[in-house]
Amino acid sequence: MDNETLKTQVLQLALTLGRRALIFWLLLCLVLAGWLLLVLLKAVHLVAIITCVSTLLAYVISPAVSYLHHRRKMPRIAAISLVYVLCALAALIALAYVIPAIQVQFIAFMSNLTSYAGNMQHTVDSWLLYAQTNAPGFLQEPLSKIEPESVQLERLARELQNNPPDWLGSTFAGVFAGAKAAFTGMATTLLVPLFTFYILMDANRYRDGFLRLFPRRWKGDVDELLTQIDHVLGNYIRGQLLVCLTIGVSIALLLTIMGVPYAILIGVFAGVVDIIPYVGVALGMIPAFLIALGHKGLLFAVFVIVMMEVVHWTEGHIIVPAIIGQSVGLPPLVVMIALGAGAELGGVMGMFLSMPLAAIVRVLVNFYISRLEQWEQKVEDTPTPVRQEKLPEEESATPAVEVAVAAQ
C-alpha cells in the first residue's frame, strides 16, 4: 500500500468519524433545543397556542390571499381583508343555519336519552342471558355471576339526563353558551385574527430574516428545506380540513337517508373527530352505533357501522390520496406514538398539533437522508490516485544518464 492510497483511506476514515460526531452533536442539540422549547411553551402556553392556531389558520387561507394578490393584482392588505370578510360571512351562515339545527337535535337527544337507554338495556340483558346459556363450560361460571340488573344503563341515562356533568351543561344551549363565552375572550376574538393577519402580511420577511442566520453556502439548502416544509404543511392542513368537512357532510347525509335520528349531530361529531388519524374513525362510529342500536336494534346498528366504514374506506383510498396525497406518509405506529405524545404534552390541542409536527420531522429526516446519500455518492465517485511504478529499464537508465551528465 503506497502513501497516496493510505492518505485517501485516512481521509475517508476521518470524514466518516467527523460525520458521526456531527450527527451525535446535532441530535444532542436537537434534544436540548426540544427540552428548552417545552419549558418555554409551558411558561407561555397561551401565546404558543394562539401562535400555532394563527399559523394553521394562515395556511388555510393563504391560497386565496395569494390568488387575489398575484393573479388579480390586488394589494396584499386588500386581499387579506377580502378573505377575512368572506370567512366572516361563512361563519355567520354557519351560526344562522348549522348551529340551530345541531342545538335542536342535541336537546331532542337529551330528552329521549332515557328511552334509548331502556332499549339498549333490554338488548344487553338479552345478550347476557344468551351468553350464559350457550357459552362454553369454562365461561358459564364467570358469566353466571353477572346479574342483568348490574348493567344499569337506564339508571345511568336518567342520572345523566337529570344531573348532567358540569362540563356538559343542562342543555346544548348551556354548552353553547359556555363555548361562546370562551370564544368571545380576547385570545380568540382579537389575537388569533390579528396574529394571522401579520403572519400573512410578513411571511416573506420572516423567511428572508431566517435565511440570513445561515452562511451563504447553506442558504440554498435551507431555502429548499423551508419550501418543502411549507408545501407539506399547506397540503396537509388544508387537505385535512377539507376531508373532515367531506366526511361530516357525507355521514350526515348517509344517516339521514337511512333514517338514523340526530344524523346532523352525529355527522358534525364524526367530521370534527376525523381530524385525529385512526382514533377519530372509531370515535365517530360510537354514537352512531349506540343511537342506531337503541332505535332499531343490533342488526340495524351493525348495518349503519358497515355503511360508515364504506364512507371511511372511500375517504382513505380515494379522497385522502386525491386531496392530501402522501404529505405525511408516516407508518400507523409512528402516528399513534405522535398522537399519544401530543395528548400527554398538550391534551386535545397537542393531538391536533402532533401531525403537523410529525410532517415537519418527516421532511427534515428525508432532507437529511437525501443530502447524506449525495455526499456518500460523491465520496465514492471521487477517483483514488494511483501511483505509477517505474519500469526496470527506466530505473536503470536514470543513473547512467546522471553519470554521463556528471562526466561532462
Secondary structure as GFF3:
##gff-version 3
##sequence-region A 1 408
A	DSSP	alpha_helix	3	43	.	.	.	ID=ss1
A	DSSP	alpha_helix	45	66	.	.	.	ID=ss2
A	DSSP	pi_helix	67	71	.	.	.	ID=ss3
A	DSSP	alpha_helix	76	93	.	.	.	ID=ss4
A	DSSP	pi_helix	94	98	.	.	.	ID=ss5
A	DSSP	alpha_helix	99	111	.	.	.	ID=ss6
A	DSSP	alpha_helix	113	134	.	.	.	ID=ss7
A	DSSP	alpha_helix	137	144	.	.	.	ID=ss8
A	DSSP	three_ten_helix	148	150	.	.	.	ID=ss9
A	DSSP	alpha_helix	153	162	.	.	.	ID=ss10
A	DSSP	alpha_helix	172	183	.	.	.	ID=ss11
A	DSSP	alpha_helix	186	186	.	.	.	ID=ss12
A	DSSP	pi_helix	187	191	.	.	.	ID=ss13
A	DSSP	alpha_helix	192	201	.	.	.	ID=ss14
A	DSSP	alpha_helix	203	211	.	.	.	ID=ss15
A	DSSP	alpha_helix	216	258	.	.	.	ID=ss16
A	DSSP	alpha_helix	263	273	.	.	.	ID=ss17
A	DSSP	alpha_helix	279	296	.	.	.	ID=ss18
A	DSSP	alpha_helix	298	314	.	.	.	ID=ss19
A	DSSP	pi_helix	315	319	.	.	.	ID=ss20
A	DSSP	alpha_helix	320	323	.	.	.	ID=ss21
A	DSSP	alpha_helix	332	381	.	.	.	ID=ss22
A	DSSP	alpha_helix	392	407	.	.	.	ID=ss23
###
